[in-house]
């Protein structure tokens, strides 16, 4: 069972990961610390707009910011992602069983009706033209 604090952490992490800009920032930080300017440059948005993305990542605990003189640097903190990965891993057996059952069904259908999947796929795409 997930306690209330863990649930809040998961909510923040999944919310932060939901945005492609934030995922790209995390990918970049996975290669090492970067300045805010370096992180913002490839995204073609205003600095205030980009700072909102950094705030979401920081609130989720996924990045840490530090100031070196006038330069603000960011670093990745992957610990909250480990919690999210552990939560997802709990459901892996369920999905593995479902996917294994689907694979068995498709294999059986292929044995009983060879070529039927290809024929129905062809008919389906022809009907959409």
The first five atom37 places (N, CA, C, CB, O) and aatype in JSON, in Angstrom:
{
  "aatype": [20, 20, 20, 20, 20, 20, 20, 20, 20, 20, 20, 20, 20, 20, 20, 20, 20, 20, 20, 20, 20, 20, 20, 20, 20, 20, 20, 20, 20, 20, 20, 20, 20, 20, 20, 20, 20, 20, 20, 20, 20, 20, 20, 20, 20, 20, 20, 20, 20, 20, 20, 20, 20, 20, 20, 20, 20, 20, 20, 20, 20, 20, 20, 20, 20, 20, 20, 20, 20, 20, 20, 20, 20, 20, 20, 20, 20, 20, 20, 20, 20, 20, 20, 20, 20, 20, 20, 20, 20, 20, 20, 20, 20, 20, 20, 20, 20, 20, 20, 20, 20, 20, 20, 20, 20, 20, 20, 20, 20, 20, 20, 20, 20, 20, 20, 20, 20, 20, 20, 20, 20, 20, 20, 20, 20, 20, 20, 20, 20],
  "atom_mask": [
    [1, 1, 1, 1, 1],
    [1, 1, 1, 1, 1],
    [1, 1, 1, 1, 1],
    [1, 1, 1, 1, 1],
    [1, 1, 1, 1, 1],
    [1, 1, 1, 1, 1],
    [1, 1, 1, 1, 1],
    [1, 1, 1, 1, 1],
    [1, 1, 1, 1, 1],
    [1, 1, 1, 1, 1],
    [1, 1, 1, 1, 1],
    [1, 1, 1, 1, 1],
    [1, 1, 1, 1, 1],
    [1, 1, 1, 1, 1],
    [1, 1, 1, 1, 1],
    [1, 1, 1, 1, 1],
    [1, 1, 1, 1, 1],
    [1, 1, 1, 1, 1],
    [1, 1, 1, 1, 1],
    [1, 1, 1, 1, 1],
    [1, 1, 1, 1, 1],
    [1, 1, 1, 1, 1],
    [1, 1, 1, 1, 1],
    [1, 1, 1, 1, 1],
    [1, 1, 1, 1, 1],
    [1, 1, 1, 1, 1],
    [1, 1, 1, 1, 1],
    [1, 1, 1, 1, 1],
    [1, 1, 1, 1, 1],
    [1, 1, 1, 1, 1],
    [1, 1, 1, 1, 1],
    [1, 1, 1, 1, 1],
    [1, 1, 1, 1, 1],
    [1, 1, 1, 1, 1],
    [1, 1, 1, 1, 1],
    [1, 1, 1, 1, 1],
    [1, 1, 1, 1, 1],
    [1, 1, 1, 1, 1],
    [1, 1, 1, 1, 1],
    [1, 1, 1, 1, 1],
    [1, 1, 1, 1, 1],
    [1, 1, 1, 1, 1],
    [1, 1, 1, 1, 1],
    [1, 1, 1, 1, 1],
    [1, 1, 1, 1, 1],
    [1, 1, 1, 1, 1],
    [1, 1, 1, 1, 1],
    [1, 1, 1, 1, 1],
    [1, 1, 1, 1, 1],
    [1, 1, 1, 1, 1],
    [1, 1, 1, 1, 1],
    [1, 1, 1, 1, 1],
    [1, 1, 1, 1, 1],
    [1, 1, 1, 1, 1],
    [1, 1, 1, 1, 1],
    [1, 1, 1, 1, 1],
    [1, 1, 1, 1, 1],
    [1, 1, 1, 1, 1],
    [1, 1, 1, 1, 1],
    [1, 1, 1, 1, 1],
    [1, 1, 1, 1, 1],
    [1, 1, 1, 1, 1],
    [1, 1, 1, 1, 1],
    [1, 1, 1, 1, 1],
    [1, 1, 1, 1, 1],
    [1, 1, 1, 1, 1],
    [1, 1, 1, 1, 1],
    [1, 1, 1, 1, 1],
    [1, 1, 1, 1, 1],
    [1, 1, 1, 1, 1],
    [1, 1, 1, 1, 1],
    [1, 1, 1, 1, 1],
    [1, 1, 1, 1, 1],
    [1, 1, 1, 1, 1],
    [1, 1, 1, 1, 1],
    [1, 1, 1, 1, 1],
    [1, 1, 1, 1, 1],
    [1, 1, 1, 1, 1],
    [1, 1, 1, 1, 1],
    [1, 1, 1, 1, 1],
    [1, 1, 1, 1, 1],
    [1, 1, 1, 1, 1],
    [1, 1, 1, 1, 1],
    [1, 1, 1, 1, 1],
    [1, 1, 1, 1, 1],
    [1, 1, 1, 1, 1],
    [1, 1, 1, 1, 1],
    [1, 1, 1, 1, 1],
    [1, 1, 1, 1, 1],
    [1, 1, 1, 1, 1],
    [1, 1, 1, 1, 1],
    [1, 1, 1, 1, 1],
    [1, 1, 1, 1, 1],
    [1, 1, 1, 1, 1],
    [1, 1, 1, 1, 1],
    [1, 1, 1, 1, 1],
    [1, 1, 1, 1, 1],
    [1, 1, 1, 1, 1],
    [1, 1, 1, 1, 1],
    [1, 1, 1, 1, 1],
    [1, 1, 1, 1, 1],
    [1, 1, 1, 1, 1],
    [1, 1, 1, 1, 1],
    [1, 1, 1, 1, 1],
    [1, 1, 1, 1, 1],
    [1, 1, 1, 1, 1],
    [1, 1, 1, 1, 1],
    [1, 1, 1, 1, 1],
    [1, 1, 1, 1, 1],
    [1, 1, 1, 1, 1],
    [1, 1, 1, 1, 1],
    [1, 1, 1, 1, 1],
    [1, 1, 1, 1, 1],
    [1, 1, 1, 1, 1],
    [1, 1, 1, 1, 1],
    [1, 1, 1, 1, 1],
    [1, 1, 1, 1, 1],
    [1, 1, 1, 1, 1],
    [1, 1, 1, 1, 1],
    [1, 1, 1, 1, 1],
    [1, 1, 1, 1, 1],
    [1, 1, 1, 1, 1],
    [1, 1, 1, 1, 1],
    [1, 1, 1, 1, 1],
    [1, 1, 1, 1, 1],
    [1, 1, 1, 1, 1],
    [1, 1, 1, 1, 1],
    [1, 1, 1, 1, 1],
    [1, 1, 1, 1, 1]
  ],
  "atom_positions": [
    [[0.84, -1.18, 0.0], [0.0, 0.0, 0.0], [0.89, 1.25, 0.0], [-0.96, 0.0, 1.23], [1.88, 1.31, 0.73]],
    [[0.55, 2.21, -0.78], [1.3, 3.46, -0.88], [0.78, 4.43, 0.17], [1.2, 4.08, -2.31], [-0.41, 4.71, 0.23]],
    [[1.72, 4.95, 1.03], [1.26, 5.92, 2.01], [1.04, 7.27, 1.34], [2.27, 6.04, 3.18], [1.38, 7.46, 0.18]],
    [[0.46, 8.19, 2.09], [0.07, 9.49, 1.52], [1.26, 10.26, 0.97], [-0.64, 10.32, 2.57], [1.16, 10.86, -0.1]],
    [[2.4, 10.26, 1.68], [3.58, 10.99, 1.21], [4.14, 10.35, -0.06], [4.66, 11.02, 2.3], [4.5, 11.06, -1.0]],
    [[4.22, 9.01, -0.09], [4.7, 8.33, -1.3], [3.76, 8.61, -2.46], [4.81, 6.81, -1.06], [4.21, 8.82, -3.59]],
    [[2.47, 8.63, -2.19], [1.5, 8.92, -3.25], [1.68, 10.32, -3.81], [0.08, 8.78, -2.72], [1.59, 10.52, -5.02]],
    [[1.95, 11.28, -2.94], [2.19, 12.66, -3.41], [3.46, 12.71, -4.26], [2.31, 13.63, -2.21], [3.48, 13.38, -5.3]],
    [[4.5, 12.01, -3.82], [5.74, 11.99, -4.59], [5.49, 11.39, -5.97], [6.83, 11.18, -3.85], [5.95, 11.93, -6.98]],
    [[4.77, 10.27, -6.02], [4.46, 9.64, -7.31], [3.65, 10.59, -8.2], [3.68, 8.34, -7.1], [3.92, 10.69, -9.39]],
    [[2.68, 11.27, -7.62], [1.88, 12.22, -8.4], [2.76, 13.29, -9.02], [0.81, 12.87, -7.51], [2.62, 13.61, -10.2]],
    [[3.67, 13.84, -8.23], [4.55, 14.9, -8.71], [5.49, 14.39, -9.79], [5.35, 15.49, -7.55], [5.71, 15.06, -10.8]],
    [[6.04, 13.19, -9.59], [6.99, 12.63, -10.56], [6.28, 12.35, -11.88], [7.64, 11.34, -10.01], [6.76, 12.75, -12.94]],
    [[5.14, 11.65, -11.82], [4.44, 11.33, -13.07], [3.95, 12.6, -13.77], [3.26, 10.39, -12.79], [3.96, 12.66, -15.0]],
    [[3.54, 13.59, -13.02], [3.12, 14.86, -13.62], [4.3, 15.54, -14.31], [2.52, 15.78, -12.54], [4.17, 16.06, -15.42]],
    [[5.45, 15.52, -13.66], [6.64, 16.13, -14.25], [7.06, 15.39, -15.51], [7.8, 16.14, -13.23], [7.45, 16.02, -16.5]],
    [[6.99, 14.07, -15.49], [7.4, 13.27, -16.64], [6.41, 13.31, -17.8], [7.6, 11.83, -16.21], [6.72, 12.88, -18.91]],
    [[5.23, 13.83, -17.56], [4.19, 13.86, -18.59], [4.49, 14.84, -19.71], [2.86, 14.22, -17.97], [3.89, 14.75, -20.78]],
    [[5.41, 15.76, -19.5], [5.68, 16.8, -20.49], [6.97, 16.49, -21.26], [5.78, 18.18, -19.81], [8.0, 16.2, -20.64]],
    [[6.94, 16.54, -22.6], [8.15, 16.22, -23.38], [9.32, 17.18, -23.14], [7.8, 16.22, -24.84], [10.47, 16.76, -23.2]],
    [[9.04, 18.45, -22.89], [10.12, 19.39, -22.6], [10.85, 18.97, -21.33], [9.57, 20.83, -22.45], [12.08, 18.97, -21.3]],
    [[10.1, 18.62, -20.31], [10.73, 18.22, -19.05], [11.49, 16.9, -19.19], [9.67, 18.09, -17.95], [12.55, 16.72, -18.59]],
    [[10.95, 15.97, -19.99], [11.68, 14.72, -20.22], [13.0, 14.99, -20.93], [10.83, 13.73, -21.04], [14.01, 14.37, -20.62]],
    [[12.99, 15.92, -21.88], [14.23, 16.27, -22.59], [15.23, 16.91, -21.64], [13.93, 17.22, -23.77], [16.43, 16.64, -21.74]],
    [[14.76, 17.73, -20.74], [15.66, 18.34, -19.74], [16.3, 17.24, -18.91], [14.88, 19.34, -18.82], [17.51, 17.28, -18.66]],
    [[15.53, 16.27, -18.48], [16.08, 15.18, -17.67], [17.08, 14.36, -18.47], [14.96, 14.28, -17.16], [18.11, 13.95, -17.94]],
    [[16.79, 14.11, -19.76], [17.75, 13.39, -20.62], [19.07, 14.15, -20.67], [17.18, 13.2, -22.04], [20.14, 13.56, -20.55]],
    [[18.97, 15.45, -20.86], [20.17, 16.28, -20.94], [20.95, 16.24, -19.63], [19.79, 17.73, -21.29], [22.18, 16.13, -19.63]],
    [[20.24, 16.34, -18.52], [20.91, 16.33, -17.22], [21.48, 14.95, -16.89], [19.93, 16.75, -16.13], [22.38, 14.83, -16.06]],
    [[20.98, 13.91, -17.55], [21.54, 12.58, -17.38], [22.98, 12.5, -17.87], [20.7, 11.56, -18.09], [23.72, 11.59, -17.49]],
    [[23.37, 13.43, -18.72], [24.73, 13.5, -19.25], [25.63, 14.36, -18.37], [24.73, 14.05, -20.67], [26.85, 14.39, -18.58]],
    [[25.07, 15.05, -17.4], [25.85, 15.9, -16.51], [25.13, 17.19, -16.21], [27.22, 16.19, -17.11], [24.13, 17.52, -16.86]],
    [[25.62, 17.93, -15.23], [24.97, 19.18, -14.85], [25.06, 20.19, -16.0], [25.61, 19.76, -13.56], [26.0, 20.16, -16.79]],
    [[24.06, 21.07, -16.05], [23.98, 22.09, -17.1], [23.52, 23.4, -16.48], [23.02, 21.64, -18.24], [22.87, 23.41, -15.44]],
    [[23.86, 24.49, -17.14], [23.33, 25.78, -16.71], [21.9, 25.89, -17.22], [24.22, 26.97, -17.23], [21.5, 25.18, -18.14]],
    [[21.15, 26.79, -16.61], [19.78, 27.02, -17.04], [19.77, 27.47, -18.5], [19.09, 28.08, -16.15], [18.92, 27.03, -19.27]],
    [[20.7, 28.32, -18.88], [20.79, 28.81, -20.26], [21.03, 27.64, -21.22], [21.91, 29.86, -20.4], [20.4, 27.57, -22.28]],
    [[21.94, 26.74, -20.88], [22.22, 25.58, -21.73], [20.98, 24.69, -21.88], [23.39, 24.76, -21.15], [20.7, 24.17, -22.96]],
    [[20.26, 24.53, -20.78], [19.06, 23.68, -20.82], [17.94, 24.32, -21.64], [18.57, 23.41, -19.4], [17.22, 23.62, -22.35]],
    [[17.8, 25.65, -21.53], [16.7, 26.35, -22.19], [16.91, 26.49, -23.69], [16.52, 27.71, -21.57], [15.94, 26.48, -24.45]],
    [[18.14, 26.62, -24.12], [18.47, 26.95, -25.51], [17.77, 26.08, -26.55], [19.94, 26.84, -25.71], [17.2, 26.64, -27.49]],
    [[17.76, 24.75, -26.44], [17.15, 23.96, -27.52], [15.62, 24.01, -27.58], [17.56, 22.55, -27.39], [15.02, 23.49, -28.53]],
    [[14.99, 24.62, -26.59], [13.53, 24.55, -26.52], [12.8, 25.73, -27.15], [13.12, 24.44, -25.09], [11.58, 25.68, -27.32]],
    [[13.51, 26.78, -27.51], [12.9, 27.89, -28.23], [11.71, 28.51, -27.54], [12.48, 27.43, -29.57], [10.7, 28.83, -28.18]],
    [[11.82, 28.69, -26.24], [10.73, 29.36, -25.5], [11.33, 30.44, -24.63], [9.92, 28.34, -24.64], [12.55, 30.5, -24.45]],
    [[10.48, 31.29, -24.1], [10.97, 32.36, -23.24], [11.6, 31.76, -21.99], [9.83, 33.34, -22.86], [11.23, 30.67, -21.55]],
    [[12.55, 32.48, -21.42], [13.19, 32.0, -20.2], [12.19, 31.87, -19.05], [14.32, 32.95, -19.79], [12.25, 30.88, -18.33]],
    [[11.26, 32.83, -18.86], [10.26, 32.64, -17.8], [9.4, 31.38, -18.02], [9.36, 33.87, -17.71], [9.06, 30.68, -17.06]],
    [[9.06, 31.11, -19.26], [8.29, 29.9, -19.56], [9.08, 28.65, -19.26], [7.85, 29.89, -21.02], [8.55, 27.68, -18.71]],
    [[10.35, 28.66, -19.61], [11.21, 27.51, -19.35], [11.42, 27.31, -17.85], [12.56, 27.67, -20.06], [11.48, 26.18, -17.37]],
    [[11.53, 28.42, -17.12], [11.74, 28.34, -15.67], [10.57, 27.63, -14.98], [11.93, 29.74, -15.08], [10.76, 26.98, -13.96]],
    [[9.38, 27.77, -15.54], [8.22, 27.06, -14.98], [8.42, 25.55, -15.08], [6.92, 27.48, -15.69], [8.04, 24.81, -14.17]],
    [[9.0, 25.1, -16.19], [9.29, 23.67, -16.34], [10.31, 23.22, -15.28], [9.83, 23.37, -17.76], [10.16, 22.16, -14.67]],
    [[11.33, 24.04, -15.08], [12.34, 23.69, -14.06], [11.71, 23.66, -12.66], [13.5, 24.7, -14.09], [12.08, 22.82, -11.84]],
    [[10.78, 24.55, -12.4], [10.11, 24.57, -11.09], [9.33, 23.28, -10.87], [9.17, 25.79, -10.99], [9.32, 22.74, -9.76]],
    [[8.66, 22.78, -11.91], [7.91, 21.52, -11.79], [8.88, 20.37, -11.49], [7.1, 21.23, -13.09], [8.61, 19.54, -10.63]],
    [[10.0, 20.34, -12.21], [10.99, 19.28, -11.98], [11.59, 19.37, -10.58], [12.1, 19.37, -13.03], [11.82, 18.35, -9.94]],
    [[11.83, 20.58, -10.12], [12.4, 20.76, -8.78], [11.4, 20.37, -7.71], [12.85, 22.23, -8.58], [11.76, 19.73, -6.72]],
    [[10.13, 20.75, -7.88], [9.09, 20.38, -6.92], [8.95, 18.87, -6.81], [7.75, 21.01, -7.32], [8.69, 18.33, -5.73]],
    [[9.11, 18.17, -7.94], [9.03, 16.71, -7.96], [10.29, 16.07, -7.39], [8.81, 16.2, -9.38], [10.34, 14.85, -7.19]],
    [[11.32, 16.88, -7.11], [12.56, 16.36, -6.56], [13.47, 15.75, -7.6], [12.26, 15.34, -5.52], [14.43, 15.05, -7.26]],
    [[13.19, 15.99, -8.89], [13.97, 15.38, -9.96], [15.22, 16.15, -10.33], [13.12, 15.23, -11.16], [16.14, 15.6, -10.95]],
    [[15.27, 17.42, -9.95], [16.48, 18.21, -10.2], [16.81, 19.02, -8.94], [16.3, 19.15, -11.43], [15.96, 19.28, -8.1]],
    [[18.07, 19.4, -8.87], [18.52, 20.32, -7.82], [19.22, 21.47, -8.53], [19.49, 19.6, -6.79], [19.96, 21.28, -9.48]],
    [[18.96, 22.68, -8.04], [19.6, 23.86, -8.61], [20.64, 24.38, -7.63], [18.55, 24.96, -8.94], [20.45, 24.31, -6.42]],
    [[21.74, 24.9, -8.17], [22.77, 25.53, -7.34], [23.25, 26.78, -8.07], [23.96, 24.55, -7.05], [23.23, 26.85, -9.3]],
    [[23.68, 27.75, -7.28], [24.11, 29.02, -7.86], [25.61, 29.15, -7.67], [23.37, 30.22, -7.21], [26.14, 28.99, -6.57]],
    [[26.29, 29.44, -8.78], [27.73, 29.67, -8.77], [27.94, 31.09, -9.29], [28.51, 28.6, -9.66], [28.02, 31.31, -10.5]],
    [[28.04, 32.04, -8.4], [28.09, 33.45, -8.8], [26.76, 33.84, -9.39], [29.23, 33.69, -9.82], [25.73, 33.81, -8.71]],
    [[26.77, 34.23, -10.67], [25.52, 34.63, -11.34], [24.93, 33.49, -12.16], [25.76, 35.84, -12.23], [23.89, 33.65, -12.8]],
    [[25.59, 32.35, -12.16], [25.18, 31.23, -12.99], [24.43, 30.2, -12.16], [26.4, 30.59, -13.68], [24.9, 29.77, -11.11]],
    [[23.25, 29.8, -12.64], [22.47, 28.77, -11.97], [22.65, 27.46, -12.75], [20.95, 29.17, -11.88], [22.41, 27.4, -13.96]],
    [[23.08, 26.44, -12.03], [23.29, 25.11, -12.62], [22.23, 24.15, -12.09], [24.71, 24.58, -12.31], [21.73, 24.31, -10.98]],
    [[21.9, 23.16, -12.9], [20.94, 22.13, -12.51], [21.61, 20.76, -12.59], [19.68, 22.17, -13.4], [22.46, 20.51, -13.44]],
    [[21.2, 19.9, -11.68], [21.68, 18.53, -11.65], [20.49, 17.6, -11.54], [22.67, 18.3, -10.47], [19.47, 17.94, -10.95]],
    [[20.63, 16.42, -12.12], [19.61, 15.4, -12.04], [19.64, 14.74, -10.66], [19.8, 14.35, -13.15], [20.72, 14.48, -10.12]],
    [[18.48, 14.47, -10.11], [18.34, 13.65, -8.9], [17.35, 12.55, -9.26], [17.86, 14.51, -7.63], [16.14, 12.79, -9.29]],
    [[17.84, 11.36, -9.52], [17.0, 10.27, -10.03], [16.26, 9.51, -8.93], [17.85, 9.32, -10.81], [15.46, 8.62, -9.25]],
    [[16.5, 9.81, -7.68], [15.87, 9.05, -6.59], [14.35, 8.97, -6.71], [16.24, 9.67, -5.25], [13.8, 7.88, -6.56]],
    [[13.65, 10.06, -6.98], [12.19, 9.95, -7.11], [11.76, 9.05, -8.27], [11.59, 11.33, -7.31], [10.69, 8.44, -8.21]],
    [[12.57, 8.96, -9.31], [12.23, 8.07, -10.43], [12.35, 6.6, -10.01], [13.13, 8.35, -11.64], [11.64, 5.75, -10.53]],
    [[13.26, 6.31, -9.08], [13.37, 4.93, -8.57], [12.08, 4.52, -7.89], [14.56, 4.79, -7.59], [11.61, 3.39, -8.05]],
    [[11.48, 5.44, -7.12], [10.2, 5.16, -6.48], [9.12, 4.88, -7.52], [9.78, 6.33, -5.57], [8.31, 3.96, -7.36]],
    [[9.1, 5.69, -8.58], [8.1, 5.49, -9.64], [8.34, 4.16, -10.35], [8.15, 6.66, -10.65], [7.39, 3.45, -10.67]],
    [[9.6, 3.83, -10.59], [9.93, 2.55, -11.25], [9.5, 1.38, -10.37], [11.44, 2.46, -11.56], [9.0, 0.38, -10.88]],
    [[9.7, 1.49, -9.08], [9.29, 0.42, -8.16], [7.77, 0.28, -8.17], [9.79, 0.71, -6.72], [7.25, -0.84, -8.14]],
    [[7.06, 1.38, -8.21], [5.6, 1.34, -8.26], [5.14, 0.65, -9.54], [5.01, 2.76, -8.16], [4.24, -0.19, -9.5]],
    [[5.75, 1.0, -10.67], [5.39, 0.38, -11.95], [5.75, -1.1, -11.96], [6.09, 1.11, -13.1], [5.01, -1.91, -12.52]],
    [[6.88, -1.46, -11.37], [7.34, -2.85, -11.35], [6.33, -3.75, -10.64], [8.71, -2.97, -10.68], [6.21, -4.93, -10.96]],
    [[5.61, -3.2, -9.68], [4.6, -3.96, -8.97], [3.54, -4.51, -9.93], [3.94, -3.09, -7.89], [2.98, -5.58, -9.69]],
    [[3.27, -3.8, -11.01], [2.25, -4.19, -11.97], [2.79, -5.01, -13.14], [1.55, -2.97, -12.49], [2.03, -5.48, -13.98]],
    [[4.1, -5.17, -13.19], [4.72, -5.9, -14.31], [4.19, -7.33, -14.45], [6.22, -5.93, -14.13], [3.9, -7.74, -15.57]],
    [[4.05, -8.1, -13.37], [3.52, -9.46, -13.55], [2.13, -9.48, -14.19], [3.47, -10.18, -12.2], [1.84, -10.35, -15.01]],
    [[1.3, -8.55, -13.83], [-0.04, -8.46, -14.42], [0.05, -8.28, -15.93], [-0.84, -7.3, -13.79], [-0.58, -9.02, -16.68]],
    [[0.84, -7.3, -16.36], [0.94, -7.03, -17.79], [1.66, -8.15, -18.51], [1.65, -5.72, -18.04], [1.32, -8.48, -19.64]],
    [[2.65, -8.75, -17.87], [3.36, -9.87, -18.5], [2.41, -11.03, -18.74], [4.54, -10.32, -17.63], [2.45, -11.66, -19.79]],
    [[1.56, -11.32, -17.75], [0.58, -12.4, -17.92], [-0.37, -12.07, -19.06], [-0.21, -12.62, -16.62], [-0.67, -12.93, -19.89]],
    [[-0.85, -10.84, -19.11], [-1.78, -10.44, -20.18], [-1.13, -10.53, -21.55], [-2.28, -9.0, -19.93], [-1.73, -11.02, -22.5]],
    [[0.11, -10.06, -21.65], [0.8, -10.1, -22.94], [1.13, -11.54, -23.34], [2.08, -9.27, -22.88], [1.06, -11.88, -24.52]],
    [[1.49, -12.38, -22.37], [1.73, -13.79, -22.67], [0.46, -14.45, -23.17], [2.25, -14.53, -21.43], [0.5, -15.24, -24.12]],
    [[-0.67, -14.15, -22.55], [-1.95, -14.71, -22.99], [-2.28, -14.24, -24.4], [-3.08, -14.32, -22.01], [-2.77, -15.02, -25.22]],
    [[-2.03, -12.97, -24.69], [-2.27, -12.45, -26.04], [-1.37, -13.16, -27.05], [-2.04, -10.92, -26.08], [-1.83, -13.53, -28.13]],
    [[-0.11, -13.35, -26.71], [0.81, -14.04, -27.61], [0.34, -15.47, -27.88], [2.23, -14.05, -27.02], [0.4, -15.93, -29.02]],
    [[-0.13, -16.17, -26.83], [-0.65, -17.53, -27.02], [-1.87, -17.52, -27.93], [-1.0, -18.17, -25.67], [-2.0, -18.38, -28.81]],
    [[-2.75, -16.58, -27.74], [-3.95, -16.48, -28.57], [-3.58, -16.23, -30.03], [-4.86, -15.35, -28.07], [-4.11, -16.89, -30.93]],
    [[-2.68, -15.3, -30.26], [-2.27, -14.98, -31.63], [-1.56, -16.16, -32.28], [-1.37, -13.75, -31.65], [-1.76, -16.42, -33.47]],
    [[-0.74, -16.87, -31.52], [-0.04, -18.04, -32.03], [-1.06, -19.11, -32.41], [0.96, -18.59, -30.99], [-0.96, -19.72, -33.48]],
    [[-2.04, -19.35, -31.54], [-3.09, -20.33, -31.81], [-3.89, -19.94, -33.07], [-4.04, -20.46, -30.59], [-4.15, -20.79, -33.92]],
    [[-4.26, -18.68, -33.17], [-5.01, -18.2, -34.35], [-4.19, -18.4, -35.62], [-5.39, -16.72, -34.18], [-4.74, -18.76, -36.66]],
    [[-2.9, -18.16, -35.53], [-2.03, -18.32, -36.7], [-1.96, -19.79, -37.11], [-0.61, -17.78, -36.41], [-1.92, -20.1, -38.31]],
    [[-1.95, -20.7, -36.14], [-1.93, -22.14, -36.46], [-3.25, -22.59, -37.05], [-1.61, -22.96, -35.2], [-3.27, -23.37, -38.01]],
    [[-4.37, -22.12, -36.5], [-5.69, -22.54, -36.95], [-6.04, -21.9, -38.29], [-6.75, -22.17, -35.9], [-6.61, -22.56, -39.16]],
    [[-5.7, -20.65, -38.47], [-6.04, -19.9, -39.69], [-4.78, -19.24, -40.26], [-7.13, -18.82, -39.39], [-4.63, -18.03, -40.17]],
    [[-3.87, -20.02, -40.85], [-2.64, -19.41, -41.39], [-2.99, -18.35, -42.44], [-1.72, -20.49, -42.01], [-3.83, -18.58, -43.3]],
    [[-2.34, -17.22, -42.35], [-2.57, -16.14, -43.3], [-3.8, -15.3, -43.02], [-2.69, -16.7, -44.66], [-4.0, -14.28, -43.68]],
    [[-4.62, -15.68, -42.04], [-5.85, -14.92, -41.76], [-5.52, -13.54, -41.23], [-6.72, -15.67, -40.74], [-6.2, -12.57, -41.58]],
    [[-4.5, -13.43, -40.4], [-4.15, -12.13, -39.85], [-3.71, -11.18, -40.95], [-3.03, -12.27, -38.79], [-4.08, -10.01, -40.96]],
    [[-2.92, -11.69, -41.89], [-2.45, -10.84, -43.0], [-3.62, -10.44, -43.89], [-1.38, -11.57, -43.83], [-3.69, -9.3, -44.35]],
    [[-4.54, -11.38, -44.14], [-5.7, -11.09, -44.99], [-6.6, -10.05, -44.34], [-6.49, -12.36, -45.27], [-7.03, -9.11, -45.01]],
    [[-6.88, -10.21, -43.04], [-7.76, -9.24, -42.38], [-7.09, -7.88, -42.26], [-8.17, -9.74, -41.0], [-7.76, -6.85, -42.33]],
    [[-5.77, -7.87, -42.07], [-5.06, -6.59, -42.01], [-5.13, -5.88, -43.35], [-3.6, -6.8, -41.59], [-5.29, -4.66, -43.41]],
    [[-4.99, -6.65, -44.42], [-5.07, -6.07, -45.76], [-6.46, -5.52, -46.03], [-4.69, -7.11, -46.83], [-6.62, -4.42, -46.56]],
    [[-7.49, -6.29, -45.64], [-8.85, -5.82, -45.84], [-9.11, -4.57, -45.03], [-9.85, -6.9, -45.46], [-9.77, -3.64, -45.51]],
    [[-8.61, -4.52, -43.79], [-8.83, -3.36, -42.92], [-8.22, -2.11, -43.5], [-8.27, -3.61, -41.55], [-8.84, -1.05, -43.46]],
    [[-7.01, -2.22, -44.03], [-6.37, -1.03, -44.57], [-6.99, -0.63, -45.9], [-4.87, -1.26, -44.74], [-7.03, 0.56, -46.23]],
    [[-7.48, -1.6, -46.68], [-8.13, -1.27, -47.94], [-9.44, -0.53, -47.71], [-8.37, -2.52, -48.76], [-9.81, 0.34, -48.49]],
    [[-10.15, -0.9, -46.63], [-11.42, -0.26, -46.33], [-11.27, 1.18, -45.88], [-12.14, -1.04, -45.27], [-12.22, 1.96, -45.96]],
    [[-10.07, 1.55, -45.42], [-9.86, 2.91, -44.91], [-9.44, 3.88, -46.0], [-8.82, 2.9, -43.82], [-9.38, 5.09, -45.76]],
    [[-9.16, 3.38, -47.16], [-8.67, 4.26, -48.23], [-9.7, 5.16, -48.76], [-8.12, 3.48, -49.35], [-9.43, 5.95, -49.66]]
  ]
}
